[in-house]
Amino acid sequence: MSITASFKIGRFGKSNHDLLFHDIVETNIFEMADEVIEILKINYLVRPISYKGIERMEPLEYPETALRKAVLNAIIHKDYSSTYTFLRVYDDRLYLWNP
């Protein structure tokens, strides 16, 4: 399949000008959400570790269902005549937008 969409993800420090690292996902819109969620889980989101009895718990800091819905909405409602969909990841929030 050909590249039809681009999604930029960046990890920021204390300010909007403090870009620590970033990824660009370029794929078709059918695979975009899965790839973005996977990169978020691996590189960007924290999994606080806790224990329930002897079972180790590592939930994502944001519910995966909510993340997927936000990413899908951004992909579906994008104006594809313009540039990237952007997601900024901060310590205390996510900021997602389209041009």
N, C-alpha and C positions, 0 to 999 in steps of 0.2 A: 504494500500500500504506500501511497505517496504521502509526503508531509503536507498537512493541511492546516495545522494549528501550532502555535508556539506559546509556551507558558513559562514565565520567569519566576523563580522562587529565590528569595534572598533572606539571609539571616542577618539581623541588625543588632548592634549593641545598644547603647543608651540613646542615640539620636538617629534621625533619618539619614544622616550623612555618614554613619558608622557601619558600613557594609562589611561584615566579617567574611562571608563567602556566599556563593550563589550557584544555582543550577539552571539550565535551560532545557526544558522538555519540548521536543519537536516530534510530533507524530500526528496521526489522524485523530479526529475528534472522538471516534469510537473507543480508542485505547487511552486517550488523554487522562481521564479521571483516575483510572487504575494506576497509571505511571506516576502521576502527581502524588497520589496518596501513598504509594510505596516509597517514593523519595522522601516525603515528609516523615514517614515512620522511621526510616533508616537514618536520615541525616539531620532532621530539624526538630523533631518533637521529643520531649523528655518522657521517660517512662518511670515515674516514681515507684520505687520498690517498697513493698510492704508484705506482711505475712498474715495469713488467716490460718491459725493453727500452724501446721508445718508446710502448708501450701504457699509458694511464692507467688505474689500478685504483681503484675507489671502493666497496669492499664495505661493507655495513652493519656496525656494531660488534657486532651480534648476528646470528647466522644467521637469515635470513628464515623458513626452515622451522620452526625452534624457536619463533620469535615467533608464527607463525601457529598452531602447535599449542597454545601456552599460551593465546592469545586464544580459540581455538575451545573449549578445555576450560573456560575461565571462562564462556563464553556457554552452552555445553551444560549445565553443572552448576549453573547459577544457580537460585536460588529466586525466581521471577518475581513472587511476592507481596510482595517487598521492593523496596528502592531500587536504586541503580546497581551496576554492576560497576566497580571502581576499579583504575587502573593508575598507580603513582607511578614516575616516571623520575628517577633520580639520576645523578650522574656515573659511579658505579661499580656500579650495580645497577638492576634493575627490581623492583617490588613489586606483585604482582597479587593481588586478592582480591575475594570476594563476601561480602555480609553473610550 
